[in-house]
Amino acid sequence: MEPRADLANAQMELCRHGGDLTIEEITQRAAADLDLMDLLHYNAYADEMVGAANLVRRVIRNEIAARLGDRGAARYGDLIYRNGSETKWRVIDPEGLAAWLGGDWAKVVRVSGDNLRRTALRGLADARGISPETVIDTFMEVSYTDRDLQVMPLEKAPKFLQDLAEGEVRDR
């Protein structure tokens, strides 16, 4: 599906004479004279372009992930690219954990619901003279998602990655 030449020509004309118009303003002015069927046609064409752009981005990100390796990271501008997997913790014995916590449950359970503060759980185990690893292993299990390329703003990246210089690649 090709865009009609009249829309492209109108956009070019507005670009030449439009001064500081944005792409959105140029497109709105060029589309103002189109009928509904033309607008539907261009909408379908735009959807195809978005799909193609997403495919290109997916291929590029897969290649970046392959080049970074399992634990690699790189900084580009104010973004950090890293391969990582999401860690998911799940309570496997809720009743046993609740009984073990007793009145100290508020120190460990987040107000948001089913999330536990593992650091607080470890501290509570230490305070009770029990190995934190034993408590975690008894009441919880961990699973990891497949490694995937993560793109995050510099300020949200882990502290050890915030020190990367522009263009620096770390292969941990």
Backbone as JSON, one array per atom type, in Angstrom:
{
  "sequence": "MEPRADLANAQMELCRHGGDLTIEEITQRAAADLDLMDLLHYNAYADEMVGAANLVRRVIRNEIAARLGDRGAARYGDLIYRNGSETKWRVIDPEGLAAWLGGDWAKVVRVSGDNLRRTALRGLADARGISPETVIDTFMEVSYTDRDLQVMPLEKAPKFLQDLAEGEVRDR",
  "N": [[0.84, -1.17, 0.0], [0.84, 2.02, -1.03], [1.52, 5.41, -0.11], [-0.5, 8.14, -1.13], [0.48, 10.39, -3.71], [-0.41, 13.04, -3.56], [-0.69, 13.7, -0.83], [1.95, 13.47, 0.06], [3.14, 15.41, -1.59], [1.8, 17.68, -0.68], [2.73, 17.76, 1.94], [5.46, 18.21, 1.45], [5.35, 20.73, 0.24], [4.33, 22.27, 2.35], [6.46, 21.97, 4.09], [8.44, 23.41, 2.79], [7.38, 26.0, 2.84], [6.37, 26.33, 5.33], [7.77, 27.19, 7.53], [8.4, 27.01, 10.91], [6.83, 24.75, 11.4], [5.59, 21.79, 12.97], [5.98, 18.22, 12.39], [3.55, 17.03, 12.96], [1.76, 19.2, 12.67], [2.13, 19.78, 9.96], [1.24, 17.4, 8.78], [-1.43, 17.39, 9.66], [-2.44, 19.64, 8.32], [-2.04, 18.85, 5.66], [-3.68, 16.62, 5.59], [-6.18, 17.66, 5.91], [-7.67, 18.14, 3.61], [-8.37, 15.66, 2.68], [-10.56, 12.9, 1.95], [-12.66, 10.63, 3.89], [-12.09, 7.92, 3.17], [-9.51, 8.14, 2.11], [-8.14, 8.93, 4.43], [-8.5, 6.62, 5.99], [-7.05, 4.86, 4.43], [-4.43, 5.93, 4.67], [-4.1, 5.62, 7.4], [-4.03, 2.82, 7.63], [-1.69, 2.38, 6.21], [0.16, 3.71, 7.86], [-0.01, 2.06, 10.1], [1.18, -0.25, 9.03], [3.79, 0.72, 8.66], [4.56, 1.2, 11.31], [4.52, -1.41, 12.28], [6.59, -2.5, 10.72], [8.74, -0.94, 11.64], [8.83, -1.79, 14.32], [9.57, -4.46, 13.94], [12.14, -4.12, 12.84], [13.39, -2.88, 15.03], [13.24, -4.99, 16.91], [14.89, -6.95, 15.71], [17.34, -5.58, 15.71], [17.7, -5.16, 18.48], [17.89, -7.81, 19.34], [20.34, -8.49, 18.18], [22.04, -6.69, 19.5], [21.77, -7.73, 22.1], [22.91, -10.25, 21.71], [25.56, -9.55, 21.14], [26.32, -8.29, 23.51], [26.39, -10.36, 25.29], [25.91, -12.73, 28.05], [25.97, -11.3, 30.56], [26.52, -8.72, 29.9], [26.77, -5.12, 29.43], [26.03, -1.84, 28.21], [26.54, 1.65, 27.67], [24.73, 4.16, 26.11], [24.33, 7.34, 25.29], [21.97, 8.63, 27.49], [21.06, 6.19, 28.24], [21.06, 2.82, 29.43], [21.95, -0.3, 28.26], [21.37, -3.64, 28.84], [21.87, -7.12, 29.34], [19.72, -9.19, 30.97], [17.85, -11.02, 33.42], [14.63, -11.34, 34.82], [14.09, -11.63, 38.24], [12.09, -13.7, 40.13], [10.47, -14.13, 43.11], [8.72, -16.43, 45.11], [6.43, -17.28, 47.6], [6.37, -20.39, 49.05], [5.28, -21.73, 51.15], [2.94, -20.4, 52.62], [1.37, -20.53, 55.01], [3.13, -21.68, 56.87], [5.16, -19.75, 56.86], [3.72, -17.54, 57.82], [3.11, -18.44, 60.39], [5.69, -18.67, 61.44], [6.56, -16.01, 61.32], [4.76, -14.7, 63.03], [3.86, -12.11, 65.2], [5.59, -10.37, 64.0], [5.09, -9.95, 61.34], [4.44, -7.55, 60.01], [6.84, -6.26, 59.68], [7.96, -7.46, 57.53], [6.16, -7.98, 55.4], [5.08, -6.22, 52.6], [3.0, -3.33, 52.25], [1.69, -3.29, 49.86], [0.76, -5.8, 49.25], [1.32, -9.02, 48.21], [4.08, -8.98, 48.18], [7.21, -9.6, 49.63], [9.61, -8.29, 51.87], [12.63, -9.27, 51.47], [15.08, -8.6, 52.58], [14.35, -7.62, 55.11], [13.26, -9.96, 56.08], [15.53, -11.56, 56.22], [16.97, -10.1, 58.16], [15.29, -10.41, 60.36], [15.51, -13.16, 60.71], [18.23, -13.33, 61.41], [18.11, -11.9, 63.83], [16.69, -13.69, 65.34], [18.47, -15.68, 65.58], [18.74, -17.56, 63.55], [19.77, -19.05, 60.5], [19.64, -16.9, 57.76], [19.54, -17.82, 55.09], [18.5, -20.36, 55.4], [15.89, -19.81, 56.27], [14.89, -18.4, 54.03], [15.17, -20.38, 52.04], [13.44, -22.3, 53.09], [10.86, -21.19, 53.04], [10.49, -19.94, 50.59], [10.78, -19.78, 46.97], [12.82, -19.28, 44.11], [12.68, -18.03, 40.8], [13.77, -17.51, 37.44], [13.37, -15.39, 34.66], [13.75, -15.79, 31.08], [16.81, -14.6, 29.71], [16.95, -11.27, 28.6], [17.13, -8.35, 26.57], [17.44, -5.4, 28.31], [16.46, -2.08, 28.44], [17.17, 0.9, 29.94], [16.72, 4.06, 31.63], [19.6, 5.99, 32.57], [19.59, 6.9, 35.28], [17.95, 5.04, 36.5], [19.26, 2.71, 36.38], [21.21, -0.05, 37.75], [23.49, 0.76, 40.4], [26.23, 0.09, 39.9], [26.32, 0.18, 37.16], [25.76, 2.76, 36.51], [28.09, 4.14, 36.52], [29.29, 3.76, 34.1], [31.0, 5.07, 31.31], [30.12, 7.27, 28.59], [29.43, 5.38, 25.75], [30.87, 3.23, 26.71], [31.43, -0.25, 27.16], [30.63, -3.0, 29.11], [31.61, -6.18, 29.94], [30.68, -8.36, 31.95]],
  "CA": [[0.0, 0.0, 0.0], [1.68, 3.21, -1.16], [0.82, 6.66, 0.2], [-0.79, 8.9, -2.34], [1.44, 11.45, -4.0], [-0.91, 14.36, -3.18], [-0.37, 13.95, 0.57], [3.39, 13.7, 0.13], [3.42, 16.71, -2.21], [1.31, 18.72, 0.22], [3.66, 17.83, 3.06], [6.7, 18.84, 0.96], [5.06, 22.15, 0.04], [4.25, 22.88, 3.67], [7.82, 22.0, 4.65], [9.18, 24.52, 2.15], [6.8, 27.3, 3.15], [5.72, 26.28, 6.63], [8.56, 27.76, 8.61], [8.71, 26.15, 12.06], [5.75, 23.8, 11.66], [5.99, 20.44, 13.37], [5.5, 17.17, 11.5], [2.13, 16.85, 13.25], [1.01, 20.3, 12.04], [2.21, 19.59, 8.5], [0.37, 16.27, 8.43], [-2.82, 17.82, 9.87], [-2.82, 20.53, 7.22], [-2.09, 18.08, 4.42], [-4.78, 15.67, 5.67], [-7.45, 18.37, 6.04], [-8.42, 18.08, 2.36], [-8.6, 14.27, 2.29], [-11.84, 12.33, 2.37], [-12.55, 9.58, 4.9], [-11.43, 6.73, 2.62], [-8.08, 8.44, 2.04], [-7.62, 8.89, 5.79], [-8.45, 5.21, 6.37], [-5.93, 4.29, 3.67], [-3.18, 6.37, 5.28], [-4.01, 5.01, 8.72], [-3.56, 1.44, 7.43], [-0.29, 2.47, 5.79], [0.94, 4.06, 9.05], [0.06, 0.84, 10.91], [2.19, -1.12, 8.42], [5.1, 1.3, 8.93], [4.85, 0.96, 12.72], [4.86, -2.83, 12.39], [7.93, -2.69, 10.15], [9.71, -0.33, 12.56], [8.96, -2.68, 15.48], [10.34, -5.62, 13.5], [13.53, -3.69, 12.73], [13.9, -2.69, 16.39], [13.39, -6.31, 17.53], [16.08, -7.57, 15.13], [18.5, -4.83, 16.21], [17.87, -5.44, 19.91], [18.4, -9.18, 19.47], [21.76, -8.46, 17.84], [22.71, -6.03, 20.62], [21.79, -8.69, 23.2], [23.89, -11.3, 21.38], [26.91, -8.99, 21.24], [26.62, -7.98, 24.9], [26.61, -11.61, 26.04], [25.0, -13.02, 29.16], [25.92, -10.31, 31.63], [27.1, -7.5, 29.4], [26.02, -3.87, 29.51], [26.63, -0.74, 27.47], [25.87, 2.94, 27.82], [24.6, 4.97, 24.9], [23.6, 8.52, 25.73], [21.47, 8.5, 28.86], [20.43, 4.87, 28.36], [21.87, 1.64, 29.69], [21.47, -1.53, 27.64], [21.99, -4.76, 29.54], [21.2, -8.41, 29.3], [19.38, -9.61, 32.31], [16.6, -11.75, 33.57], [13.86, -10.91, 35.96], [14.08, -12.59, 39.34], [10.78, -13.78, 40.75], [10.42, -14.89, 44.36], [7.37, -16.88, 45.42], [6.31, -17.97, 48.88], [5.87, -21.74, 48.78], [4.59, -22.21, 52.34], [2.42, -19.19, 53.25], [0.93, -20.77, 56.39], [4.33, -21.87, 57.68], [5.83, -18.46, 56.98], [2.9, -16.71, 58.71], [3.3, -18.94, 61.76], [7.06, -18.36, 61.86], [6.66, -14.56, 61.51], [3.97, -14.29, 64.2], [3.54, -10.68, 65.26], [6.57, -9.57, 63.25], [4.77, -9.98, 59.91], [4.41, -6.2, 59.44], [8.21, -5.87, 59.34], [8.39, -8.2, 56.36], [5.19, -7.91, 54.32], [4.82, -4.86, 52.08], [1.6, -2.93, 52.29], [1.11, -3.49, 48.54], [0.16, -7.12, 49.09], [2.03, -10.29, 48.35], [5.53, -8.82, 48.12], [7.92, -9.67, 50.9], [10.91, -7.64, 51.94], [13.57, -10.35, 51.81], [16.12, -8.04, 53.46], [13.78, -7.61, 56.46], [13.14, -11.37, 56.49], [16.88, -11.99, 56.61], [17.28, -9.43, 59.42], [14.5, -11.06, 61.4], [16.12, -14.48, 60.95], [19.46, -13.07, 62.19], [17.74, -11.5, 65.18], [16.22, -14.89, 66.03], [19.56, -16.64, 65.65], [18.55, -18.6, 62.53], [20.41, -18.71, 59.24], [18.7, -16.28, 56.8], [19.4, -18.67, 53.91], [17.6, -21.45, 55.78], [14.53, -19.27, 56.28], [14.51, -18.12, 52.64], [15.02, -21.67, 51.35], [12.31, -23.03, 53.64], [9.56, -20.59, 52.74], [10.41, -19.27, 49.29], [11.54, -20.32, 45.84], [13.17, -18.25, 43.15], [12.74, -18.43, 39.39], [14.31, -16.45, 36.59], [12.86, -15.37, 33.3], [14.82, -15.88, 30.1], [17.58, -13.36, 29.56], [16.37, -10.39, 27.6], [17.76, -7.03, 26.57], [16.73, -4.39, 29.07], [16.89, -0.71, 28.15], [16.69, 1.7, 31.06], [17.4, 5.35, 31.81], [20.8, 5.92, 33.39], [19.31, 7.08, 36.7], [17.24, 3.86, 37.03], [20.14, 1.55, 36.24], [21.92, -0.41, 38.97], [24.56, 1.7, 40.71], [27.5, -0.26, 39.27], [26.25, 0.51, 35.74], [25.66, 4.21, 36.35], [29.44, 4.67, 36.37], [29.8, 3.56, 32.74], [31.19, 6.29, 30.51], [29.42, 7.25, 27.3], [30.02, 4.46, 24.78], [31.6, 2.14, 27.35], [30.8, -1.57, 27.19], [31.13, -3.85, 30.2], [31.25, -7.59, 29.77], [30.85, -8.97, 33.27]],
  "C": [[0.89, 1.24, 0.0], [0.9, 4.46, -0.76], [0.59, 7.44, -1.09], [0.16, 10.07, -2.48], [0.93, 12.8, -3.54], [-0.63, 14.68, -1.71], [1.11, 14.26, 0.72], [3.74, 15.05, -0.45], [2.96, 17.85, -1.31], [2.24, 18.88, 1.42], [4.95, 18.53, 2.64], [6.49, 20.35, 0.79], [4.99, 22.89, 1.38], [5.62, 22.97, 4.33], [8.6, 23.18, 4.08], [8.69, 25.88, 2.62], [6.24, 27.39, 4.55], [6.52, 26.87, 7.76], [8.85, 26.73, 9.68], [7.58, 25.18, 12.38], [6.31, 22.45, 12.08], [5.46, 19.43, 12.35], [4.0, 16.96, 11.71], [1.29, 17.94, 12.58], [1.01, 20.17, 10.52], [1.24, 18.5, 8.07], [-1.1, 16.66, 8.6], [-3.28, 18.71, 8.72], [-2.95, 19.78, 5.91], [-3.29, 17.14, 4.42], [-6.13, 16.36, 5.7], [-8.3, 18.26, 4.78], [-8.75, 16.66, 1.92], [-9.98, 13.8, 2.73], [-11.59, 11.17, 3.33], [-11.82, 8.36, 4.38], [-9.92, 6.94, 2.51], [-7.45, 8.37, 3.43], [-7.51, 7.45, 6.3], [-7.27, 4.52, 5.69], [-4.6, 4.66, 4.34], [-3.0, 5.8, 6.68], [-3.51, 3.58, 8.6], [-2.09, 1.43, 7.03], [0.61, 2.79, 7.0], [1.07, 2.84, 9.97], [1.11, -0.12, 10.36], [3.6, -0.6, 8.71], [5.5, 1.07, 10.38], [5.25, -0.5, 12.92], [6.25, -3.11, 11.85], [9.0, -2.11, 11.07], [9.91, -1.21, 13.79], [9.76, -3.92, 15.14], [11.83, -5.27, 13.41], [14.13, -3.52, 14.12], [14.14, -4.03, 17.08], [14.65, -7.01, 17.02], [17.35, -6.9, 15.66], [18.75, -5.14, 17.68], [18.35, -6.87, 20.15], [19.89, -9.24, 19.17], [22.57, -7.78, 18.95], [22.85, -7.01, 21.79], [22.84, -9.77, 22.94], [25.31, -10.78, 21.55], [27.3, -8.64, 22.68], [26.92, -9.25, 25.7], [25.7, -11.69, 27.24], [24.88, -11.91, 30.19], [26.49, -8.96, 31.2], [26.18, -6.3, 29.55], [26.76, -2.82, 28.7], [25.83, 0.53, 27.74], [25.89, 3.65, 26.49], [23.73, 6.16, 25.28], [23.22, 8.37, 27.19], [20.74, 7.18, 29.08], [21.46, 3.8, 28.65], [21.18, 0.45, 29.03], [22.16, -2.67, 28.37], [21.18, -6.01, 29.33], [20.91, -8.81, 30.72], [18.11, -10.41, 32.31], [15.92, -11.23, 34.81], [13.88, -12.01, 37.01], [12.71, -12.55, 39.99], [10.86, -14.68, 41.98], [8.97, -15.22, 44.64], [7.4, -17.61, 46.75], [5.69, -19.34, 48.6], [5.12, -22.33, 49.98], [4.04, -21.01, 53.11], [2.02, -19.4, 54.72], [2.13, -20.93, 57.32], [5.07, -20.56, 57.91], [5.05, -17.56, 57.94], [3.08, -17.14, 60.16], [4.69, -18.57, 62.28], [7.2, -16.87, 62.15], [5.92, -14.12, 62.77], [3.63, -12.82, 64.12], [4.5, -9.79, 64.49], [6.25, -9.48, 61.76], [4.82, -8.6, 59.27], [5.8, -5.7, 59.07], [8.64, -6.43, 57.99], [7.46, -8.02, 55.16], [4.98, -6.46, 53.9], [3.33, -4.59, 52.11], [0.92, -3.25, 50.96], [0.56, -4.89, 48.34], [1.12, -8.25, 49.27], [3.55, -10.16, 48.26], [6.13, -8.86, 49.52], [9.22, -8.9, 50.79], [11.91, -8.69, 52.41], [14.67, -9.84, 52.73], [15.62, -8.02, 54.9], [13.62, -9.04, 56.98], [14.49, -11.91, 56.94], [17.28, -11.38, 57.97], [16.55, -10.07, 60.59], [15.08, -12.44, 61.74], [17.4, -14.31, 61.77], [19.13, -12.74, 63.64], [17.26, -12.69, 66.01], [17.27, -15.98, 66.1], [19.44, -17.79, 64.66], [19.23, -18.13, 61.25], [19.38, -18.11, 58.27], [18.48, -17.16, 55.57], [18.45, -19.84, 54.18], [16.15, -20.99, 55.74], [14.05, -19.03, 54.85], [14.26, -19.43, 51.9], [13.81, -22.45, 51.83], [10.98, -22.49, 53.13], [9.42, -20.03, 51.34], [11.15, -20.06, 48.22], [11.77, -19.17, 44.86], [13.12, -18.85, 41.75], [13.21, -17.23, 38.59], [13.66, -16.54, 35.22], [14.04, -15.53, 32.35], [15.54, -14.53, 30.03], [17.0, -12.56, 28.4], [17.08, -9.05, 27.68], [16.87, -6.06, 27.33], [17.32, -3.04, 28.72], [16.29, 0.16, 29.23], [17.41, 3.03, 31.1], [18.56, 5.2, 32.78], [20.49, 5.99, 34.89], [18.55, 5.9, 37.32], [18.08, 2.6, 36.95], [20.77, 1.2, 37.58], [23.14, 0.5, 39.15], [25.87, 1.38, 39.98], [27.5, 0.01, 37.77], [26.14, 2.01, 35.5], [27.02, 4.85, 36.15], [30.01, 4.46, 34.98], [29.92, 4.9, 32.02], [30.42, 6.15, 29.21], [30.15, 6.34, 26.32], [30.77, 3.29, 25.38], [30.76, 0.86, 27.37], [31.44, -2.37, 28.29], [30.68, -5.26, 29.92], [31.61, -8.35, 31.02], [30.66, -10.44, 33.19]]
}
